[in-house]
Each structure stands twice: as C-alpha cells, then as structure tokens.
Amino acid sequence: MMPAEKGANLRDLQAAEQFLARLLGGDGLNGKRYLELGAGAFSLAAQRLGAKNVVNLDPRPDTIAHSMALWSRFKKPAHWQILTGSILDAGFAAQAGTFDVVFTWGALNHTKALWEAIQHTGHRVSPGGRLIIAIDNKTRGLGGASMWRAVKRLHHAAPPQIRQLLEGCLTWSGSLAKTQRVTGACGAPPPSFSSREETRRCLSGTAFQAVSGDQFQRFMADRLPHFQPLLRAPACGPGLHLFVFRNSGPAAQPETNAASRRRE
C-alpha cells in the first residue's frame, strides 16, 4: 500500500477515482489542470488519475486543514497547491488561472452568495474544459435540504452531549453506507461522514442556500451561455443535484465583484 493510502481509506479513494473517471469519460485527467473548491477530498483521486496540476481553494480554516492533511499524506507534491481564499474574490481566484476540470461538491451553497460564486467558478474553466458541480437541491423530506438545514441548526444550538450523540450517529451511518458500498442515484460515493472529524466539519455552518435544478440551469443558460450541459443527475447524495458542463466558448472574461452583485 502506498504511503498516501495508509492515512486514507483505500476503498473511498478508489470510489472517488472511478467516479471522476466516469464523469470525464475518455477525456480523463492525464496531463490536465484540476481545481477543486472545497475540502480536497477528490484531489487525491485527481493526483492518481494523472492531473499535472491540482489546486484546492477554500476560505474555511477547517476545510484547509483537511486538505493539508491529505496533501501531507501524499508526500506533499509540489504540483498540488492549497490556497486559502474565496471564489467570490474574483481577483484572487483569477491569479490561479483557468483549469481543464473544475470540481465542487456542495461548497458553493455555503458562500452566502451562491449565484455570484457559480459565475466566478465558471470563469475558472478553460475553453473546452469541464465544470463538475453538485449543489444543494431545494427539496423537502428525508435527505432534502430542509432536513439538513434543521440538522445543522440542531447541532449548532445543542449542548455538547447532544452534539456528540448526533455526530456519533451520523458517523456510524456514513461508515455503514460506505461498508455496504451505497451510492447516490448518480453513482457518487456516499456522504463523507466516515470519521467524527469529517462529520463535525460537514455540520459546521448553518447558513446555506438551496436551489432547484431547473432554477440552476436557467441561471447557467443566462449568465454562462457557452456552457453546454452534459449531465444532470437528480437526487445525488443528501439532497444534492449533480451537473456536468463543457465550456464550448472562448475564455470567460472575469468581472468585478461589484459588477456581478449589481446584476443580482
């Protein structure tokens, strides 16, 4: 077993590799640039799939710490960069350049400016590149965004003993799902509640914005019309919608934060 795999669950890593490979098809990641907005959980898989440059970008200290832990386990490769910052800071994000594959799994919903974050994320996709984006789906009932918002608020307001009980239950359910190789309707790996640390990180932050899949697609057609939809998978994971787009137009011209907000 490779050193990187001693600290990471090999089954989860293989599932992440298969998931990315399935979404990208024949294009793959070999020799390409990869950007992940969020915890970097799939960046380790991108490394193994041959990406020549991997970048993680997130403003949250706990998320950055998680990415740094993965980076350290993978012998601290020089071509894997971890940046502390927000996609909403258009100037900062532009310094990283554009990428052949941009991946984000539920992270944009926590920016408190979802539409602006989506637009700036699109600006990081190279012409001909892929945008893989999972967003919280505006649904009710078991597994929907309303339920997870309530769970997050309960965790935030509860006394320490109740928090620990809730974290333990979710960690156990996540481990059970992975043991049984349960996936979402789109074939994605199950939610990342495989350790108490990951569960606590996922429950942090009670403010997030959920939208319907149709609402999201209308926004993409209006603001990023060159992005051609390749895949839409409803009910993916805990109240998520998964989309894959191809940037069939020229390089996007990033706009200032103020200009983007005025159009909202």
Secondary structure, 3 states (H helix, E strand, C coil): CCHHHHCCCHHHHHHHHHHHHHHHHHHCCCCCEEEEECCCCCHHHHHHCCCCEEEEEECCHHHHHHHHHHHHHCCCCCCEEEEECCCCCHHHHHHCCCEEEEEEECCHHHCCCHHHHHHHHHCCEEEEEEEEEEEEECCCCCCCHHHHHHHHHHHHHCCHHHHHHHHHHHHHHHHHHHHCCCCCCCCCCCCCCCCHHHHHHHHCCCCCCCECHHHHHHHHHHHCCCEEEEEEEEEECCCEEEEEEEECCCCCCCCCHHHHHHHC
